C-alpha cells in the first residue's frame, strides 16, 4: 500500500496539467485510480512504464452545480431516508 500511496503522491503536482479530477490508491485491485475529465495521450505516455499499476477512468466534464443540492432538496432527500448524491461515499474517500 505504501508503494501505491507514493505513486499517487508523485502524480499530485501534475493534476492540473493532465486534467486529473481525483487520485486514489485502491488496495483492492492494487492500483492507483486516476479520474480524469478527458483521457489524454500525454497522461498515458507518462504512465506507460507502470501501466499495470494505474487505472484511468474518464468522468467527463463535471460541473460543481451538478454535485450541489439546494437546502430544500437536501432536506427532502434526508426526510425520505435517502443520502444526498455521493454524500456518504465521497465523505469517506478523501484522497
C-alpha positions, -999 to +999 in steps of 0.1 A: +000+000+000+029+024+007+041+020-028+007+029-042+005+059-020+039+070-032+028+066-068-003+086-061+016+114-044+040+116-073+011+125-096-003+153-074+018+180-090+005+170-124-032+171-117-039+204-134-016+196-163-033+163-172-069+172-161-069+148-132-101+151-112-091+128-083-064+102-073-069+072-050-046+044-040-070+015-042-057-016-024-084-040-036-072-040-073-038-028-061-038+002-085-038+039-084-072+050-097-069+082-117-102+100-126-098+125-154-122+148-172-109+135-206-083+109-214-051+123-228-023+106-247+002+127-227-010+111-194-010+076-209+026+082-221+036+095-186+023+062-171+034+038-198+062+023-178+038+013-149+006+008-169-004-022-148-003+000-116-028+026-128-065+027-138-076+057-157-113+065-155-129+092-176-155+110-156-164+136-183-169+173-176-184+176-141-198+209-131-198+219-095-235+228-097-242+192-108-229+180-074-246+205-051-281+203-039-302+232-026-311+231+011-346+221+002-335+192-020-311+181+007-337+181+034-363+163+012-338+135+005-330+131+042-367+131+050-372+102+026-343+083+042-320+088+012-285+100+014-278+130-008-258+123-040-224+107-031-227+123+004-216+092+023-192+077-003-174+109-011-170+120+025-154+087+034-130+086+005-109+117+010-078+115-012 
